Amino acid sequence: MGLEPQQQVDLTAANSLALPCRAAQLARCSTLSELRSARHYAVQQRLPLTLLGGATNTLCPPAIDGLVVKIEAPAGDSFSVVEEHSSTVVIEVAAGVSWAQLVTDTVATGLAGLENLALIPGTVGAAPVQNIGAYGVELAERLVELSFYHWQRDSVTTMSAADCQFGYRDSIFKQSLAGRGAIVALRLRLWREPAAHYRSDYPPLAAALAGSELSAAAIAAAVTAIRQSKLPDPAQLPNAGSFFKNPLLPSSQFNALLAAYPVLPHYPAGRPGWHKLPAAWLIEQCGLKGWQRGALATHHRQPLVIVNRGGASLAELLAFADDIRAAVAAKFAVDLEIEPQPCRAAALGGIGDAV
Ligand code: EPU
């Protein structure tokens, strides 16, 4: 069956930063065969192809030429159990499923493991790209393997968690595989409740849970309450969550900064000799918490989040972010890296593509 994309589709309301954006053509795909048709169409028509999930961590330009492929949830349950063991199960989830819905559904089914990642916007397929993480857990710790549809080879490969080269807010899908394919399904290992592996040591979470009996549902409820108390809901106040990564500093640079600012908050970076700093603190110390220019502002409760109060363009957003980066660099000599990803055309294997 041939693909019949929609023409000239306004994606302003479909990206969480509400950046004005129009797609020349749009195909909604929820299965591998639909993705294959979209690829075939783009190759036949010699069109660039751009992949979007929930567009909750994406910097959308005013116009996207060619074909935009939006990954959506297939009909039916959000996940299926594909392996059962005495205390664990492996579930399979399609890429287009809402991550937050998956967490709600697994917790409601008595499965633990994803509760710390409650209420994170976006799709399941996008989760490995930035290795979503919150309140002490990263996706990398739960992923068994994923299915990756390679545009150029037109074939699906299975990749283990090690193959994905996960790091803090990083993976191979942001590096050598950027634009090379689409994640079509994840397999995650979860525990049957009651589980022995609850993670509740992140300080605000530990405080919220003090005295209560641990369960996936209790942790999910506490995480949800904390997120709602400090992170703006993109549906009400457009944003892409943390706009910058928390910077990782080598010991020499970190020690010099700590000598100058003894109150500098810091965390282990997960690799020896490195330290992680909260970008929110650096931004706040520059006097930029709640800073506004035009339609843009850093959020008044969490300055790491940039909000679009209506009508800001991508160019204005990047200029605003650049001014924040410049202020932090001038005061602390620390570079902030932008976390949301630009839209980029896929490498379909046509003339001019790098291999
Ligand atoms: N802080 C300030 N001022 C503020 C807010 C925070 O100085 O207004 C400092 C404090 O020192 C605080 C520290 O920043 O202790 C950490 O703040 P928070 O717990 O809010 O976490 P974060 O480091 O700002 C990261 C993730 C979030 C995730 C939380 C919880 C990144 C880039 N962001 O934020 O992820 O929800 O930890 O684990 O790593 C996202 O990626 O979109 C996201 C929201």
Boltz pocket constraint, residues with backbone or C-beta under 6 A from the ligand:
constraints:
  - pocket:
      binder: B
      contacts: [[A, 133], [A, 134], [A, 135], [A, 136], [A, 231], [A, 240], [A, 241], [A, 242], [A, 243], [A, 244], [A, 245], [A, 246], [A, 265], [A, 278], [A, 279], [A, 280], [A, 281], [A, 282], [A, 284], [A, 289], [A, 300], [A, 301], [A, 302], [A, 303], [A, 304], [A, 339]]
      max_distance: 6.0
